[in-house]
Amino acid sequence: MDPIIRPAQFSDAEQIWEIRNEPASLAVAANPEAIPLAKHVAWFENKYSKPQNNFCFVAEIDGKVIGYCRFDSEGDHYLNSIAVSSSMHGNGIGTLLLGQSIEQLRTDKPIHAEVRKHNLASVKIFERNGFKKISEDEENFYYQLTPI
């Protein structure tokens, strides 16, 4: 069954938190520390529940959030973050989630992503969705997608 890709709602915050704090997610996160639920919920509400220039989409199967894709406004571009539940890894969910989220975002701003070099699954997800590597450092690749 293919997931539904839709804008995140405040009621998704706890399921997003669960994915964000999975060991597989923490191993590749910019901030590898587990985040307390109350702190995450307050952050999520402030960042995504109010009309701003930040967007979050989720992949859902049978009412269960199995992944999320964030676009945080950084002035002239968006910074992307994506995670898929470890129970769904290897099923193409990340590629689908990122691609459909970009379609729903409908932006003319470039989208940037920072990917840990050892996170080969994410490297493939971004490259399959047309992102180009623009630089790298010791730990990360930096990608950009420039809308047409």
N, CA, C and O atoms as CSV, one atom per row, in Angstrom:
chain,resi,resn,atom,element,x,y,z
A,1,MET,N,N,0.842,-1.184,0.000
A,1,MET,CA,C,0.000,0.000,0.000
A,1,MET,C,C,0.886,1.245,0.000
A,1,MET,O,O,1.804,1.369,0.810
A,2,ASP,N,N,0.595,2.157,-0.917
A,2,ASP,CA,C,1.350,3.405,-0.979
A,2,ASP,C,C,0.878,4.364,0.107
A,2,ASP,O,O,-0.311,4.418,0.423
A,3,PRO,N,N,1.803,5.113,0.672
A,3,PRO,CA,C,1.414,6.079,1.696
A,3,PRO,C,C,0.734,7.299,1.083
A,3,PRO,O,O,0.907,7.605,-0.096
A,4,ILE,N,N,-0.027,7.971,1.900
A,4,ILE,CA,C,-0.589,9.276,1.555
A,4,ILE,C,C,0.423,10.311,2.021
A,4,ILE,O,O,0.906,10.243,3.151
A,5,ILE,N,N,0.746,11.264,1.162
A,5,ILE,CA,C,1.631,12.368,1.533
A,5,ILE,C,C,0.744,13.593,1.702
A,5,ILE,O,O,0.033,13.989,0.778
A,6,ARG,N,N,0.792,14.189,2.889
A,6,ARG,CA,C,-0.093,15.318,3.193
A,6,ARG,C,C,0.601,16.291,4.126
A,6,ARG,O,O,1.591,15.941,4.770
A,7,PRO,N,N,0.077,17.533,4.203
A,7,PRO,CA,C,0.634,18.474,5.183
A,7,PRO,C,C,0.451,17.935,6.602
A,7,PRO,O,O,-0.589,17.366,6.934
A,8,ALA,N,N,1.462,18.122,7.419
A,8,ALA,CA,C,1.385,17.689,8.819
A,8,ALA,C,C,0.384,18.547,9.577
A,8,ALA,O,O,0.162,19.713,9.253
A,9,GLN,N,N,-0.208,17.944,10.587
A,9,GLN,CA,C,-1.123,18.634,11.489
A,9,GLN,C,C,-0.541,18.563,12.896
A,9,GLN,O,O,0.324,17.735,13.183
A,10,PHE,N,N,-1.025,19.436,13.762
A,10,PHE,CA,C,-0.534,19.435,15.139
A,10,PHE,C,C,-0.726,18.060,15.784
A,10,PHE,O,O,0.095,17.633,16.595
A,11,SER,N,N,-1.799,17.378,15.426
A,11,SER,CA,C,-2.065,16.050,16.005
A,11,SER,C,C,-1.018,15.005,15.596
A,11,SER,O,O,-0.979,13.921,16.178
A,12,ASP,N,N,-0.169,15.315,14.605
A,12,ASP,CA,C,0.900,14.408,14.182
A,12,ASP,C,C,2.172,14.567,15.013
A,12,ASP,O,O,3.094,13.761,14.883
A,13,ALA,N,N,2.237,15.583,15.855
A,13,ALA,CA,C,3.487,15.940,16.541
A,13,ALA,C,C,4.100,14.766,17.307
A,13,ALA,O,O,5.312,14.559,17.244
A,14,GLU,N,N,3.288,14.003,18.021
A,14,GLU,CA,C,3.852,12.906,18.822
A,14,GLU,C,C,4.420,11.795,17.938
A,14,GLU,O,O,5.477,11.244,18.245
A,15,GLN,N,N,3.730,11.463,16.848
A,15,GLN,CA,C,4.248,10.421,15.958
A,15,GLN,C,C,5.530,10.885,15.249
A,15,GLN,O,O,6.436,10.085,15.018
A,16,ILE,N,N,5.602,12.163,14.909
A,16,ILE,CA,C,6.827,12.717,14.318
A,16,ILE,C,C,7.957,12.633,15.338
A,16,ILE,O,O,9.082,12.268,14.995
A,17,TRP,N,N,7.659,12.969,16.585
A,17,TRP,CA,C,8.649,12.889,17.666
A,17,TRP,C,C,9.179,11.465,17.815
A,17,TRP,O,O,10.380,11.261,17.990
A,18,GLU,N,N,8.282,10.483,17.746
A,18,GLU,CA,C,8.710,9.083,17.871
A,18,GLU,C,C,9.718,8.718,16.781
A,18,GLU,O,O,10.728,8.072,17.061
A,19,ILE,N,N,9.446,9.132,15.536
A,19,ILE,CA,C,10.367,8.846,14.429
A,19,ILE,C,C,11.672,9.594,14.629
A,19,ILE,O,O,12.750,9.032,14.434
A,20,ARG,N,N,11.583,10.850,15.016
A,20,ARG,CA,C,12.767,11.688,15.202
A,20,ARG,C,C,13.700,11.117,16.271
A,20,ARG,O,O,14.917,11.267,16.173
A,21,ASN,N,N,13.139,10.467,17.286
A,21,ASN,CA,C,13.942,9.937,18.387
A,21,ASN,C,C,14.306,8.460,18.241
A,21,ASN,O,O,14.896,7.884,19.155
A,22,GLU,N,N,13.967,7.836,17.111
A,22,GLU,CA,C,14.404,6.455,16.882
A,22,GLU,C,C,15.929,6.427,16.789
A,22,GLU,O,O,16.528,7.376,16.284
A,23,PRO,N,N,16.560,5.365,17.261
A,23,PRO,CA,C,18.025,5.279,17.173
A,23,PRO,C,C,18.566,5.497,15.759
A,23,PRO,O,O,19.603,6.138,15.588
A,24,ALA,N,N,17.878,4.973,14.750
A,24,ALA,CA,C,18.345,5.149,13.366
A,24,ALA,C,C,18.302,6.616,12.950
A,24,ALA,O,O,19.176,7.070,12.211
A,25,SER,N,N,17.304,7.360,13.410
A,25,SER,CA,C,17.213,8.792,13.093
A,25,SER,C,C,18.278,9.587,13.838
A,25,SER,O,O,18.921,10.466,13.265
A,26,LEU,N,N,18.460,9.274,15.114
A,26,LEU,CA,C,19.457,9.997,15.913
A,26,LEU,C,C,20.867,9.803,15.362
A,26,LEU,O,O,21.701,10.703,15.458
A,27,ALA,N,N,21.132,8.640,14.789
A,27,ALA,CA,C,22.473,8.335,14.272
A,27,ALA,C,C,22.875,9.221,13.102
A,27,ALA,O,O,24.064,9.361,12.815
A,28,VAL,N,N,21.898,9.822,12.419
A,28,VAL,CA,C,22.208,10.655,11.249
A,28,VAL,C,C,21.711,12.094,11.399
A,28,VAL,O,O,21.818,12.886,10.463
A,29,ALA,N,N,21.172,12.433,12.562
A,29,ALA,CA,C,20.614,13.768,12.784
A,29,ALA,C,C,21.709,14.798,13.041
A,29,ALA,O,O,22.778,14.475,13.560
A,30,ALA,N,N,21.419,16.047,12.667
A,30,ALA,CA,C,22.341,17.141,12.973
A,30,ALA,C,C,22.500,17.268,14.485
A,30,ALA,O,O,23.593,17.538,14.983
A,31,ASN,N,N,21.392,17.068,15.215
A,31,ASN,CA,C,21.423,17.043,16.677
A,31,ASN,C,C,21.119,15.608,17.109
A,31,ASN,O,O,19.958,15.199,17.093
A,32,PRO,N,N,22.136,14.838,17.495
A,32,PRO,CA,C,21.923,13.421,17.802
A,32,PRO,C,C,21.358,13.140,19.194
A,32,PRO,O,O,21.333,11.987,19.625
A,33,GLU,N,N,20.911,14.161,19.889
A,33,GLU,CA,C,20.351,13.977,21.230
A,33,GLU,C,C,18.849,13.729,21.145
A,33,GLU,O,O,18.159,14.368,20.350
A,34,ALA,N,N,18.340,12.808,21.957
A,34,ALA,CA,C,16.895,12.598,22.049
A,34,ALA,C,C,16.259,13.857,22.627
A,34,ALA,O,O,16.824,14.504,23.509
A,35,ILE,N,N,15.091,14.191,22.124
A,35,ILE,CA,C,14.391,15.401,22.547
A,35,ILE,C,C,13.177,14.990,23.375
A,35,ILE,O,O,12.433,14.100,22.963
A,36,PRO,N,N,12.956,15.618,24.536
A,36,PRO,CA,C,11.768,15.302,25.338
A,36,PRO,C,C,10.484,15.652,24.574
A,36,PRO,O,O,10.452,16.623,23.817
A,37,LEU,N,N,9.446,14.867,24.774
A,37,LEU,CA,C,8.193,15.066,24.054
A,37,LEU,C,C,7.636,16.472,24.251
A,37,LEU,O,O,7.258,17.116,23.272
A,38,ALA,N,N,7.574,16.964,25.474
A,38,ALA,CA,C,6.988,18.286,25.724
A,38,ALA,C,C,7.734,19.378,24.957
A,38,ALA,O,O,7.119,20.291,24.407
A,39,LYS,N,N,9.047,19.278,24.927
A,39,LYS,CA,C,9.850,20.266,24.195
A,39,LYS,C,C,9.572,20.177,22.693
A,39,LYS,O,O,9.447,21.200,22.020
A,40,HIS,N,N,9.476,18.961,22.176
A,40,HIS,CA,C,9.196,18.766,20.750
A,40,HIS,C,C,7.822,19.322,20.385
A,40,HIS,O,O,7.688,20.024,19.382
A,41,VAL,N,N,6.810,19.020,21.178
A,41,VAL,CA,C,5.448,19.470,20.881
A,41,VAL,C,C,5.384,20.993,20.864
A,41,VAL,O,O,4.769,21.573,19.970
A,42,ALA,N,N,6.010,21.646,21.838
A,42,ALA,CA,C,6.021,23.115,21.868
A,42,ALA,C,C,6.740,23.672,20.644
A,42,ALA,O,O,6.267,24.625,20.024
A,43,TRP,N,N,7.886,23.078,20.293
A,43,TRP,CA,C,8.634,23.503,19.110
A,43,TRP,C,C,7.800,23.313,17.846
A,43,TRP,O,O,7.730,24.210,17.006
A,44,PHE,N,N,7.167,22.141,17.709
A,44,PHE,CA,C,6.373,21.835,16.519
A,44,PHE,C,C,5.221,22.820,16.372
A,44,PHE,O,O,4.968,23.329,15.280
A,45,GLU,N,N,4.531,23.086,17.460
A,45,GLU,CA,C,3.399,24.016,17.400
A,45,GLU,C,C,3.872,25.398,16.979
A,45,GLU,O,O,3.248,26.031,16.127
A,46,ASN,N,N,4.956,25.871,17.556
A,46,ASN,CA,C,5.473,27.197,17.220
A,46,ASN,C,C,5.946,27.266,15.769
A,46,ASN,O,O,5.732,28.269,15.088
A,47,LYS,N,N,6.579,26.214,15.309
A,47,LYS,CA,C,7.215,26.223,13.986
A,47,LYS,C,C,6.234,25.946,12.847
A,47,LYS,O,O,6.354,26.542,11.777
A,48,TYR,N,N,5.265,25.050,13.060
A,48,TYR,CA,C,4.440,24.591,11.947
A,48,TYR,C,C,2.938,24.821,12.091
A,48,TYR,O,O,2.213,24.658,11.109
A,49,SER,N,N,2.444,25.189,13.258
A,49,SER,CA,C,1.005,25.365,13.430
A,49,SER,C,C,0.546,26.788,13.174
A,49,SER,O,O,-0.652,27.047,13.065
A,50,LYS,N,N,1.480,27.702,13.078
A,50,LYS,CA,C,1.142,29.098,12.830
A,50,LYS,C,C,1.513,29.435,11.391
A,50,LYS,O,O,2.473,28.891,10.845
A,51,PRO,N,N,0.742,30.339,10.777
A,51,PRO,CA,C,1.091,30.718,9.401
A,51,PRO,C,C,2.478,31.360,9.349
A,51,PRO,O,O,2.681,32.475,9.830
A,52,GLN,N,N,3.401,30.656,8.772
A,52,GLN,CA,C,4.764,31.144,8.598
A,52,GLN,C,C,5.260,30.644,7.257
A,52,GLN,O,O,4.470,30.255,6.398
A,53,ASN,N,N,6.539,30.655,7.086
A,53,ASN,CA,C,7.137,30.145,5.859
A,53,ASN,C,C,7.810,28.803,6.074
A,53,ASN,O,O,8.701,28.432,5.309
A,54,ASN,N,N,7.400,28.064,7.104
A,54,ASN,CA,C,7.933,26.733,7.377
A,54,ASN,C,C,6.839,25.710,7.087
A,54,ASN,O,O,5.664,25.943,7.368
A,55,PHE,N,N,7.246,24.569,6.519
A,55,PHE,CA,C,6.264,23.566,6.122
A,55,PHE,C,C,6.741,22.177,6.533
A,55,PHE,O,O,7.936,21.882,6.523
A,56,CYS,N,N,5.782,21.338,6.893
A,56,CYS,CA,C,6.085,19.955,7.241
A,56,CYS,C,C,5.023,19.063,6.600
A,56,CYS,O,O,3.826,19.341,6.673
A,57,PHE,N,N,5.487,17.994,5.975
A,57,PHE,CA,C,4.606,17.010,5.354
A,57,PHE,C,C,4.869,15.656,6.001
A,57,PHE,O,O,5.960,15.400,6.512
A,58,VAL,N,N,3.860,14.796,5.973
A,58,VAL,CA,C,4.028,13.452,6.516
A,58,VAL,C,C,3.609,12.412,5.488
A,58,VAL,O,O,2.787,12.672,4.609
A,59,ALA,N,N,4.194,11.231,5.623
A,59,ALA,CA,C,3.748,10.044,4.900
A,59,ALA,C,C,2.939,9.230,5.895
A,59,ALA,O,O,3.375,8.999,7.022
A,60,GLU,N,N,1.763,8.800,5.473
A,60,GLU,CA,C,0.843,8.113,6.376
A,60,GLU,C,C,0.285,6.860,5.703
A,60,GLU,O,O,-0.093,6.887,4.532
A,61,ILE,N,N,0.240,5.783,6.446
A,61,ILE,CA,C,-0.426,4.557,6.002
A,61,ILE,C,C,-1.395,4.130,7.100
A,61,ILE,O,O,-1.005,3.952,8.254
A,62,ASP,N,N,-2.652,3.971,6.730
A,62,ASP,CA,C,-3.690,3.530,7.676
A,62,ASP,C,C,-3.700,4.362,8.957
A,62,ASP,O,O,-3.821,3.813,10.052
A,63,GLY,N,N,-3.576,5.676,8.826
A,63,GLY,CA,C,-3.630,6.574,9.972
A,63,GLY,C,C,-2.355,6.667,10.782
A,63,GLY,O,O,-2.313,7.398,11.772
A,64,LYS,N,N,-1.314,5.949,10.392
A,64,LYS,CA,C,-0.032,5.962,11.123
A,64,LYS,C,C,0.990,6.760,10.326
A,64,LYS,O,O,1.221,6.492,9.147
A,65,VAL,N,N,1.601,7.748,10.985
A,65,VAL,CA,C,2.669,8.527,10.357
A,65,VAL,C,C,3.917,7.652,10.299
A,65,VAL,O,O,4.372,7.133,11.318
A,66,ILE,N,N,4.465,7.496,9.093
A,66,ILE,CA,C,5.648,6.651,8.906
A,66,ILE,C,C,6.867,7.455,8.450
A,66,ILE,O,O,7.949,6.899,8.261
A,67,GLY,N,N,6.686,8.756,8.277
A,67,GLY,CA,C,7.809,9.602,7.882
A,67,GLY,C,C,7.385,11.055,7.851
A,67,GLY,O,O,6.198,11.373,7.792
A,68,TYR,N,N,8.374,11.931,7.892
A,68,TYR,CA,C,8.084,13.362,7.798
A,68,TYR,C,C,9.156,14.041,6.960
A,68,TYR,O,O,10.278,13.552,6.828
A,69,CYS,N,N,8.777,15.183,6.399
A,69,CYS,CA,C,9.661,15.956,5.538
A,69,CYS,C,C,9.418,17.433,5.840
A,69,CYS,O,O,8.327,17.952,5.605
A,70,ARG,N,N,10.444,18.104,6.364
A,70,ARG,CA,C,10.331,19.504,6.786
A,70,ARG,C,C,11.052,20.423,5.807
A,70,ARG,O,O,12.067,20.062,5.211
A,71,PHE,N,N,10.493,21.622,5.663
A,71,PHE,CA,C,11.118,22.690,4.894
A,71,PHE,C,C,11.108,23.929,5.785
A,71,PHE,O,O,10.064,24.552,5.979
A,72,ASP,N,N,12.261,24.278,6.318
A,72,ASP,CA,C,12.371,25.422,7.219
A,72,ASP,C,C,12.964,26.597,6.462
A,72,ASP,O,O,14.036,26.488,5.867
A,73,SER,N,N,12.255,27.725,6.488
A,73,SER,CA,C,12.703,28.906,5.759
A,73,SER,C,C,13.977,29.459,6.374
A,73,SER,O,O,14.064,29.683,7.582
A,74,GLU,N,N,14.956,29.672,5.517
A,74,GLU,CA,C,16.247,30.244,5.926
A,74,GLU,C,C,16.494,31.504,5.096
A,74,GLU,O,O,17.594,31.707,4.580
A,75,GLY,N,N,15.476,32.340,4.971
A,75,GLY,CA,C,15.610,33.561,4.174
A,75,GLY,C,C,15.409,33.285,2.698
A,75,GLY,O,O,14.276,33.175,2.229
A,76,ASP,N,N,16.519,33.174,1.955
A,76,ASP,CA,C,16.423,33.003,0.503
A,76,ASP,C,C,16.311,31.545,0.068
A,76,ASP,O,O,16.275,31.271,-1.132
A,77,HIS,N,N,16.255,30.603,1.007
A,77,HIS,CA,C,16.127,29.185,0.666
A,77,HIS,C,C,15.442,28.430,1.805
A,77,HIS,O,O,15.267,28.956,2.904
A,78,TYR,N,N,15.064,27.197,1.516
A,78,TYR,CA,C,14.553,26.292,2.544
A,78,TYR,C,C,15.646,25.307,2.922
A,78,TYR,O,O,16.457,24.915,2.083
A,79,LEU,N,N,15.665,24.911,4.186
A,79,LEU,CA,C,16.528,23.834,4.651
A,79,LEU,C,C,15.629,22.626,4.886
A,79,LEU,O,O,14.667,22.696,5.651
A,80,ASN,N,N,15.946,21.526,4.228
A,80,ASN,CA,C,15.121,20.328,4.299
A,80,ASN,C,C,15.647,19.347,5.334
A,80,ASN,O,O,16.853,19.213,5.537
A,81,SER,N,N,14.714,18.666,5.981
A,81,SER,CA,C,15.023,17.562,6.879
A,81,SER,C,C,13.977,16.486,6.632
A,81,SER,O,O,12.785,16.778,6.533
A,82,ILE,N,N,14.428,15.248,6.534
A,82,ILE,CA,C,13.503,14.154,6.249
A,82,ILE,C,C,13.881,12.947,7.103
A,82,ILE,O,O,15.059,12.690,7.349
A,83,ALA,N,N,12.870,12.215,7.549
A,83,ALA,CA,C,13.111,10.972,8.292
A,83,ALA,C,C,11.951,10.020,8.034
A,83,ALA,O,O,10.799,10.434,7.898
A,84,VAL,N,N,12.280,8.751,7.970
A,84,VAL,CA,C,11.291,7.693,7.774
A,84,VAL,C,C,11.463,6.697,8.915
A,84,VAL,O,O,12.586,6.389,9.314
A,85,SER,N,N,10.355,6.202,9.434
A,85,SER,CA,C,10.399,5.208,10.502
A,85,SER,C,C,11.286,4.040,10.088
A,85,SER,O,O,11.203,3.553,8.960
A,86,SER,N,N,12.132,3.599,11.007
A,86,SER,CA,C,13.059,2.511,10.687
A,86,SER,C,C,12.322,1.239,10.255
A,86,SER,O,O,12.884,0.418,9.530
A,87,SER,N,N,11.090,1.074,10.688
A,87,SER,CA,C,10.316,-0.106,10.284
A,87,SER,C,C,9.935,-0.068,8.805
A,87,SER,O,O,9.499,-1.077,8.249
A,88,MET,N,N,10.098,1.096,8.166
A,88,MET,CA,C,9.727,1.253,6.758
A,88,MET,C,C,10.931,1.487,5.854
A,88,MET,O,O,10.764,1.720,4.657
A,89,HIS,N,N,12.140,1.429,6.405
A,89,HIS,CA,C,13.340,1.644,5.588
A,89,HIS,C,C,13.406,0.619,4.460
A,89,HIS,O,O,12.992,-0.530,4.617
A,90,GLY,N,N,13.933,1.056,3.323
A,90,GLY,CA,C,14.143,0.158,2.199
A,90,GLY,C,C,12.931,-0.050,1.313
A,90,GLY,O,O,12.956,-0.904,0.427
A,91,ASN,N,N,11.868,0.717,1.534
A,91,ASN,CA,C,10.639,0.570,0.757
A,91,ASN,C,C,10.386,1.720,-0.212
A,91,ASN,O,O,9.319,1.782,-0.823
A,92,GLY,N,N,11.347,2.631,-0.362
A,92,GLY,CA,C,11.165,3.765,-1.269
A,92,GLY,C,C,10.322,4.888,-0.705
A,92,GLY,O,O,9.975,5.825,-1.425
A,93,ILE,N,N,9.986,4.808,0.582
A,93,ILE,CA,C,9.129,5.820,1.202
A,93,ILE,C,C,9.812,7.189,1.197
A,93,ILE,O,O,9.169,8.195,0.899
A,94,GLY,N,N,11.099,7.240,1.521
A,94,GLY,CA,C,11.812,8.514,1.577
A,94,GLY,C,C,11.832,9.227,0.240
A,94,GLY,O,O,11.603,10.435,0.175
A,95,THR,N,N,12.104,8.490,-0.832
A,95,THR,CA,C,12.128,9.089,-2.168
A,95,THR,C,C,10.754,9.631,-2.531
A,95,THR,O,O,10.639,10.749,-3.034
A,96,LEU,N,N,9.715,8.849,-2.280
A,96,LEU,CA,C,8.343,9.273,-2.553
A,96,LEU,C,C,7.954,10.476,-1.696
A,96,LEU,O,O,7.388,11.445,-2.202
A,97,LEU,N,N,8.255,10.413,-0.412
A,97,LEU,CA,C,7.908,11.491,0.514
A,97,LEU,C,C,8.567,12.800,0.105
A,97,LEU,O,O,7.900,13.834,0.054
A,98,LEU,N,N,9.857,12.776,-0.186
A,98,LEU,CA,C,10.546,14.003,-0.577
A,98,LEU,C,C,9.988,14.543,-1.889
A,98,LEU,O,O,9.700,15.736,-1.991
A,99,GLY,N,N,9.833,13.690,-2.885
A,99,GLY,CA,C,9.339,14.142,-4.185
A,99,GLY,C,C,7.951,14.748,-4.112
A,99,GLY,O,O,7.716,15.824,-4.662
A,100,GLN,N,N,7.028,14.074,-3.442
A,100,GLN,CA,C,5.662,14.590,-3.354
A,100,GLN,C,C,5.571,15.811,-2.446
A,100,GLN,O,O,4.737,16.686,-2.676
A,101,SER,N,N,6.416,15.884,-1.419
A,101,SER,CA,C,6.431,17.070,-0.554
A,101,SER,C,C,6.890,18.291,-1.343
A,101,SER,O,O,6.320,19.373,-1.199
A,102,ILE,N,N,7.912,18.126,-2.171
A,102,ILE,CA,C,8.393,19.242,-2.999
A,102,ILE,C,C,7.292,19.697,-3.950
A,102,ILE,O,O,7.091,20.897,-4.138
A,103,GLU,N,N,6.576,18.742,-4.552
A,103,GLU,CA,C,5.462,19.104,-5.438
A,103,GLU,C,C,4.404,19.906,-4.691
A,103,GLU,O,O,3.894,20.894,-5.218
A,104,GLN,N,N,4.070,19.494,-3.476
A,104,GLN,CA,C,3.048,20.198,-2.700
A,104,GLN,C,C,3.549,21.541,-2.180
A,104,GLN,O,O,2.756,22.459,-1.973
A,105,LEU,N,N,4.850,21.662,-1.969
A,105,LEU,CA,C,5.423,22.915,-1.466
A,105,LEU,C,C,5.268,24.032,-2.486
A,105,LEU,O,O,4.969,25.168,-2.116
A,106,ARG,N,N,5.465,23.730,-3.756
A,106,ARG,CA,C,5.327,24.704,-4.847
A,106,ARG,C,C,6.084,25.992,-4.539
A,106,ARG,O,O,5.479,27.038,-4.305
A,107,THR,N,N,7.384,25.905,-4.541
A,107,THR,CA,C,8.205,27.069,-4.220
A,107,THR,C,C,9.135,27.419,-5.372
A,107,THR,O,O,9.464,26.578,-6.209
A,108,ASP,N,N,9.546,28.674,-5.395
A,108,ASP,CA,C,10.580,29.081,-6.347
A,108,ASP,C,C,11.907,29.311,-5.619
A,108,ASP,O,O,12.900,29.714,-6.225
A,109,LYS,N,N,11.905,29.048,-4.311
A,109,LYS,CA,C,13.139,29.178,-3.525
A,109,LYS,C,C,13.952,27.885,-3.607
A,109,LYS,O,O,13.375,26.798,-3.619
A,110,PRO,N,N,15.277,27.986,-3.665
A,110,PRO,CA,C,16.103,26.780,-3.631
A,110,PRO,C,C,15.881,26.017,-2.317
A,110,PRO,O,O,15.549,26.603,-1.287
A,111,ILE,N,N,16.071,24.710,-2.386
A,111,ILE,CA,C,15.955,23.847,-1.209
A,111,ILE,C,C,17.327,23.250,-0.944
A,111,ILE,O,O,17.931,22.647,-1.831
A,112,HIS,N,N,17.814,23.418,0.271
A,112,HIS,CA,C,19.119,22.891,0.668
A,112,HIS,C,C,18.934,21.704,1.603
A,112,HIS,O,O,17.928,21.599,2.306
A,113,ALA,N,N,19.912,20.821,1.600
A,113,ALA,CA,C,19.913,19.674,2.512
A,113,ALA,C,C,21.341,19.383,2.937
A,113,ALA,O,O,22.278,19.486,2.145
A,114,GLU,N,N,21.484,19.022,4.193
A,114,GLU,CA,C,22.771,18.628,4.773
A,114,GLU,C,C,22.659,17.146,5.113
A,114,GLU,O,O,21.808,16.751,5.910
A,115,VAL,N,N,23.523,16.322,4.506
A,115,VAL,CA,C,23.418,14.871,4.662
A,115,VAL,C,C,24.737,14.315,5.182
A,115,VAL,O,O,25.798,14.592,4.622
A,116,ARG,N,N,24.670,13.535,6.248
A,116,ARG,CA,C,25.861,12.863,6.762
A,116,ARG,C,C,26.413,11.944,5.670
A,116,ARG,O,O,25.657,11.237,5.004
A,117,LYS,N,N,27.722,11.960,5.496
A,117,LYS,CA,C,28.336,11.164,4.429
A,117,LYS,C,C,28.041,9.674,4.564
A,117,LYS,O,O,27.923,8.973,3.559
A,118,HIS,N,N,27.923,9.187,5.794
A,118,HIS,CA,C,27.659,7.760,5.990
A,118,HIS,C,C,26.187,7.387,5.799
A,118,HIS,O,O,25.834,6.208,5.846
A,119,ASN,N,N,25.332,8.384,5.583
A,119,ASN,CA,C,23.903,8.137,5.411
A,119,ASN,C,C,23.598,7.921,3.922
A,119,ASN,O,O,23.004,8.775,3.265
A,120,LEU,N,N,24.014,6.772,3.415
A,120,LEU,CA,C,23.902,6.494,1.983
A,120,LEU,C,C,22.459,6.460,1.494
A,120,LEU,O,O,22.193,6.812,0.345
A,121,ALA,N,N,21.532,6.046,2.339
A,121,ALA,CA,C,20.123,6.027,1.932
A,121,ALA,C,C,19.636,7.442,1.628
A,121,ALA,O,O,18.944,7.655,0.633
A,122,SER,N,N,19.991,8.409,2.475
A,122,SER,CA,C,19.573,9.790,2.227
A,122,SER,C,C,20.267,10.380,1.007
A,122,SER,O,O,19.658,11.137,0.251
A,123,VAL,N,N,21.530,10.039,0.813
A,123,VAL,CA,C,22.233,10.497,-0.390
A,123,VAL,C,C,21.432,10.081,-1.619
A,123,VAL,O,O,21.211,10.895,-2.516
A,124,LYS,N,N,20.995,8.824,-1.671
A,124,LYS,CA,C,20.217,8.326,-2.809
A,124,LYS,C,C,18.877,9.042,-2.925
A,124,LYS,O,O,18.450,9.382,-4.028
A,125,ILE,N,N,18.212,9.274,-1.797
A,125,ILE,CA,C,16.910,9.949,-1.809
A,125,ILE,C,C,17.035,11.333,-2.439
A,125,ILE,O,O,16.234,11.698,-3.300
A,126,PHE,N,N,18.025,12.094,-2.020
A,126,PHE,CA,C,18.175,13.448,-2.554
A,126,PHE,C,C,18.591,13.426,-4.018
A,126,PHE,O,O,18.057,14.194,-4.819
A,127,GLU,N,N,19.517,12.574,-4.377
A,127,GLU,CA,C,19.964,12.519,-5.771
A,127,GLU,C,C,18.846,12.033,-6.694
A,127,GLU,O,O,18.728,12.522,-7.818
A,128,ARG,N,N,18.035,11.096,-6.253
A,128,ARG,CA,C,16.900,10.625,-7.068
A,128,ARG,C,C,15.862,11.718,-7.282
A,128,ARG,O,O,15.105,11.677,-8.252
A,129,ASN,N,N,15.825,12.687,-6.389
A,129,ASN,CA,C,14.875,13.791,-6.513
A,129,ASN,C,C,15.495,15.029,-7.153
A,129,ASN,O,O,14.922,16.116,-7.071
A,130,GLY,N,N,16.649,14.883,-7.784
A,130,GLY,CA,C,17.222,15.971,-8.571
A,130,GLY,C,C,18.123,16.932,-7.827
A,130,GLY,O,O,18.554,17.933,-8.399
A,131,PHE,N,N,18.424,16.655,-6.555
A,131,PHE,CA,C,19.335,17.517,-5.806
A,131,PHE,C,C,20.756,17.328,-6.329
A,131,PHE,O,O,21.157,16.223,-6.693
A,132,LYS,N,N,21.508,18.424,-6.359
A,132,LYS,CA,C,22.906,18.395,-6.789
A,132,LYS,C,C,23.802,18.691,-5.596
A,132,LYS,O,O,23.517,19.581,-4.794
A,133,LYS,N,N,24.886,17.935,-5.488
A,133,LYS,CA,C,25.852,18.182,-4.413
A,133,LYS,C,C,26.590,19.473,-4.745
A,133,LYS,O,O,27.174,19.603,-5.821
A,134,ILE,N,N,26.561,20.437,-3.804
A,134,ILE,CA,C,27.213,21.725,-4.052
A,134,ILE,C,C,28.497,21.886,-3.253
A,134,ILE,O,O,29.343,22.711,-3.597
A,135,SER,N,N,28.650,21.103,-2.186
A,135,SER,CA,C,29.894,21.143,-1.412
A,135,SER,C,C,29.897,19.983,-0.426
A,135,SER,O,O,28.928,19.232,-0.311
A,136,GLU,N,N,31.004,19.863,0.271
A,136,GLU,CA,C,31.116,18.848,1.314
A,136,GLU,C,C,32.178,19.281,2.303
A,136,GLU,O,O,33.040,20.104,1.995
A,137,ASP,N,N,32.100,18.714,3.492
A,137,ASP,CA,C,33.152,18.895,4.481
A,137,ASP,C,C,33.501,17.508,5.015
A,137,ASP,O,O,33.154,16.501,4.398
A,138,GLU,N,N,34.163,17.452,6.125
A,138,GLU,CA,C,34.620,16.171,6.659
A,138,GLU,C,C,33.477,15.202,6.956
A,138,GLU,O,O,33.621,13.995,6.760
A,139,GLU,N,N,32.335,15.726,7.431
A,139,GLU,CA,C,31.229,14.868,7.863
A,139,GLU,C,C,30.024,14.849,6.930
A,139,GLU,O,O,29.282,13.867,6.902
A,140,ASN,N,N,29.820,15.922,6.165
A,140,ASN,CA,C,28.558,16.096,5.445
A,140,ASN,C,C,28.728,16.390,3.965
A,140,ASN,O,O,29.743,16.925,3.519
A,141,PHE,N,N,27.683,16.013,3.216
A,141,PHE,CA,C,27.475,16.498,1.858
A,141,PHE,C,C,26.413,17.585,1.955
A,141,PHE,O,O,25.503,17.500,2.781
A,142,TYR,N,N,26.528,18.601,1.117
A,142,TYR,CA,C,25.546,19.680,1.064
A,142,TYR,C,C,24.912,19.667,-0.320
A,142,TYR,O,O,25.600,19.758,-1.337
A,143,TYR,N,N,23.593,19.554,-0.338
A,143,TYR,CA,C,22.842,19.443,-1.583
A,143,TYR,C,C,21.947,20.656,-1.781
A,143,TYR,O,O,21.575,21.349,-0.833
A,144,GLN,N,N,21.613,20.890,-3.054
A,144,GLN,CA,C,20.676,21.956,-3.389
A,144,GLN,C,C,19.798,21.509,-4.548
A,144,GLN,O,O,20.259,20.858,-5.485
A,145,LEU,N,N,18.526,21.873,-4.463
A,145,LEU,CA,C,17.590,21.717,-5.569
A,145,LEU,C,C,17.130,23.113,-5.936
A,145,LEU,O,O,16.596,23.841,-5.099
A,146,THR,N,N,17.337,23.481,-7.179
A,146,THR,CA,C,16.908,24.790,-7.655
A,146,THR,C,C,15.668,24.588,-8.510
A,146,THR,O,O,15.742,23.956,-9.564
A,147,PRO,N,N,14.520,25.119,-8.071
A,147,PRO,CA,C,13.288,24.955,-8.856
A,147,PRO,C,C,13.434,25.578,-10.244
A,147,PRO,O,O,14.173,26.541,-10.446
A,148,ILE,N,N,12.716,25.002,-11.175
A,148,ILE,CA,C,12.768,25.489,-12.559
A,148,ILE,C,C,11.864,26.687,-12.721
A,148,ILE,O,O,11.767,27.244,-13.815
